[in-house]
Each structure stands twice: as C-alpha cells, then as structure tokens.
C-alpha cells in the first residue's frame, strides 16, 4: 500500500507541475504571438492545480498511514496511530470535484469520516474492513478522473509542441543544446545562433521536438495505466482481507519504473534530455 501511495503522490505532483507549465505556456503564447489570453482559462487551471495538489497530499497521508499500519503491532502509541488516521481522514474529506469533470468523489470524502473507527481494533481483518471502502473509492476516483488526467497531459504537450515548432519556423530559438553532446566531454560550450543554422539543423531540431512529444505521451500512457492497475490491485487485496475471501492470485508487475520515467520527463530529467544545458 505504501509504495502504491507514493507512486500516486508522485503522479499527482507531476500532473500539478504540468498544469502550472500549461498556464505559463498560455501566457507565453499570448506574449509571442498576440493570442488573446483567457483569464477564465487561467482561473480554471489554477483550480485544477489546487485540486491535484490536494490529491497529492492525500496520497502522502495514505503512505504515512500505511506505514503506521505496518508498525501497528510494534511500540507505536495509540496517540500516534490516531493522529495518522486523523490526518488521512482530513485529507480525504478535503478532496473536491476536479474542475471540468462530472465526477464528484463523495464516497472518498465520506470515507475520511470513518477511518478513526479502526483505532480501537487491533485485528488485521477489522483494520482492512475500515480501509476497504476508502481504497475502493480511491481506485474509482482515479478511474473516473483518468480521462481528465489524459486531457491535461495531452493538451500541455500539444501546446508545447506547437509553440516550439512555431518558434523554430520563425528562427527565434538557438541550437546550442543540439551541439552540446559533442562538446560536453571536452568542457566546451556551444554557441549556435538561430541565424547561423542550416536547413538540415532545423530539420534535426524539428524531428527532436516531435520525437520528444511522442516519447512523453507514450510514457504518460504507461504510467497512468500502470498506476490504475496498482490501485485496482490494492483495492482488491484489501477487500479480500476485509471479507475473508481469497487474495488476488496474480500481483501486477512492478510499475514503478514506468511511473518514475514519466515523472522525470515532466521534471526534464529523462535520459534523452540529460545533455540539455
């Protein structure tokens, strides 16, 4: 549970960064190309960013809570356990509808009010029963909101690509980073101004823009689908413990690498980008 929660936290953090970057691109597009800037769109992006941040904080609380559960049989005091449960309950209750979607996460909100009930129970089955509805609601929320997550990532990448290609067409970029791999081993710094670029160099840059776009979007698909699979498995396993049924036979393959790869791409830390200045 803790690992899945951490992956979920990182995913939501990366989405939050993506929304913030989209807002910056909207402003850049307006400044460069005299495109009208919609304050309404910016306000909605701010609201989306705030809700994604809440989801990231909720996932962090879930990770801390699951660690507390793992240590429940140890020397943890009841007060510490209660505080962990209270923190998660508050985080869950604070989740609101994501702007632009038709799904209201009411089940997740209500589950936050029930978490403190497990504190008096020191039976694994009863603790699982207390978490069963929460994790099922969390998996459902991710599934129902996933089209919105997909749209956030796709919209950002399409806008970034269109602006990059337009700046390339106008020769308003430099090509230093393209030459950096050849000079970096020698400690040299490239200086390739736009006006000195050849058509072949421009074509190389254009290809790199489109390939990076495809790379990021493919990485996002693997990350989001992998995380959905992890959430579903976590909910199914908890339900099995709560109901006394058989545990899921097959655990999904680890998806951490796929999720981390997309998160790093959002942060500009992919291997293909590591030579950028």
N, C-alpha and C positions, 0 to 999 in steps of 0.2 A: 504493500500500500504506500509506503513512504517513497519508494522510487517513482511509482506512477504519479504521486502527488508532486514530486519535484519536477518531473518532466512536464506535467501540466502547468506548473508555475512558470517554467522557462518558456513554454509555448505561448502563454498569455502575455508574458513580458515582451516577447518578440513581436507579437501582434500589436501591443501597445506602442512599441517603437515604430512599427510600420505605419500606424495611423498618424503618429506625430510627424513622420517623414513625409507622408502624403500631404499633410497640411502645409509643410514647408515647400513642397513641390507646387502646390496650388498658388502660393504666394510668388514663387519663382516664375511660374508660367505667366502670371499677371504682369510681373515686372519686366520680363524679357519680351513678351510678345503682345503686350497690351490687351490681354484677355481679361474680361470683367471678373473681378474677384467676388464670389458669393459669400457674404458674411453668414448666411444661413447654413451653407455647406460647412464652413469652418466651425460654426457653433455645434453642428451635429457631430463633426469629427471630434471635438472636444468632449462631448457627451459620451461618444463611443469609447474614447480613450479612458475616460474616468471609469466606465463600467468594466472594461478589460482589466484595468488596474485592480479593481475590487476582486475580480476573479483570480488574478494572480496572487493577491494577498490571501484569499480564501484557500487557494491550493497550498500556500506556505503554511497556513494554520493547520490544514489537513495533514501535511507532512509532519509537523511537530506533534500533532495529536496521535498519529500512528506510532511515532517513536515512544510516546508516553505509554501507549497501549502495550508495546513490546516490552517495556520495562515495568509493567504493572505489578508483576509478581515480585519485583525487587524492592529496594528500600525507598521507593518514591512515596512521598507523603500524600495523604488524601487531598490536602490543600493544593498541591502542585498539579495533581491529576484534575482536580475540579477546575483550576484556572485554565488548563489546556483545553478542556471541554468547553468552558465558557467562551474562550477566545474564538474557537471554531464556530460555536453557535452564533456568536455575534457576527462573524464574517459571513456565514451562510444567510443570516437574516437580512444582511445589508445588500445582497445581490438583487438588482432590479432588472427589468426588461432591457435588453440591448436595443438601443435605438435602431430603427429600420427593420426590425424583425417583428413577427406576430406571435412569438412565443413568450409567455410570462412564466418565469421559473418559480411559481408559487409553492410547489412541492418541496423544492430545495430551501426556500425561505422558511417554511413551516418546520422542516426537519431540524433547523437550528434550535428551535424551542424545546425539542425532545432530548437533546444529547445529554443534558445533565442527569437524566434519569438513570444512566448506566453506572454512575459513580458508586452507588451503593451495592452494585453487583460485582462479585469477583469471579464470576463464571464466564468462561470464554464464549459459550453459546449465547448467553444473555447479552454480553457486550456486542456480539455480532448482530443480534436482533436489533439492538439500538442503532447500529450503523447501517443496517440493511436498506431501509428506505432512503437514507441520505445518499448512499453511493449509487443506488438505482436512479435517484433524481439527478445526481450529478452526471451520470452517463447519458441520461436522457437529454439534459440541457445541452451537453456538448453535441449530441447528435442533431438536435433540433436547431441549434445555432450554427452548426457547421457550414451551411450554405452562406451565412453572413461572413464567417471567417474566410471562406474561399473567396468571396467577393472583395473583401478588404485587401487580401494579398494580390489578387488579380488586378484590381483597379490601380493599386500602387505601382505594380511592376509595369503595367501598360502605360501609365502616365510617365514614369521614369524613362522608359524606352523611347516614347515619342519625343520627349524633351531632349534626350541625349542625341537622337538621330537628327532632330531639327538644329541643334547647336552644331553638330558635325557638318550638316549641309551648309550652314552659314559660316563655317570655319571660325567658330567662336570658342574652340577648345584647343588645348595643347596636347601633344602626343608624347610627353616625357615618359609617362608610365609604360608605354609600349616598348621603349628602348631600355628601360631600367634592368630587365633580366640580363641583358648582355653586359651592362656596365657595373652592376652591383658587386660582382666578385672582385672588382678592382677598385672599389671605393669611389667610382666616378659618378657624377651627377649628370643626367641627360638634359639637354635644352633643345627641344624640337618645337619651335613655334608653329602655329597653325598655317601661317602663310608660306612656310617652307615645306609643307607636307606634299607628298606626291599623291597621285590618284590611287596608286596601289596601297599606300599607307592609310589613306582614308577608307579604302575598301576593307583593309585589315581591321581598322577600328570599328567599322560598321558591323563586320562579322562578329567581332568580340562582344559588341553590345547585344546583338540578337542571341548569341550563344549563352551569354551570362543570364539573359532573361529566361531562356528555356531551362537553364540549369537551376535557377532559383525556383521557378514554378514547379519543376519536377520534384525538387527537394521538398517543397512545401506539401505537395500531394502525399508523398511518402510519410512525412512527419505527421500530418493531420490524420491520415488513415491509420497509421501505426498507433497513434495516441488513442484514437477511438477504440481500437482493438484492445489496448491495455485497460482502458476504463471499463469496457464491457466485461472483460475477464475479471477485473477486481470486483465489480458488482455481482457477477455470477458466483464467484468464490465466497464472498461474504454472505450471499443469500443461502448458499449451500450450508455454511456453518450455522447460520441462524435457524434454518429449517430442519437441520439434521439430515439433509439429503447428501447424495454422493458429490464429492468435489469434482470440478471440471477435469476431464481426463487429460486434455492436452493444453498445456500452458503455451501462450503465443510466443513466438520467437522474440528475443530482445529487440526493442525498437529504439533504444537509447541513442545509438549511433545515428540513425536517420533523423531523429528529432534534434540532436545536437548539431548535426550538419546544417539543417535549415536555420537554426538559431544563430549559428556562426555566420552563415551567409547574410542574414539580416544585419548582424553586427559588423559586416565587412571583413570577416576573418576566415573566409574559405581558403583552401589551399591554392585555388586558382587565382585568388586575389592577394595572396600574401606578399607578392612583389610590388604591390602598389605603394606609392610613397605615403 
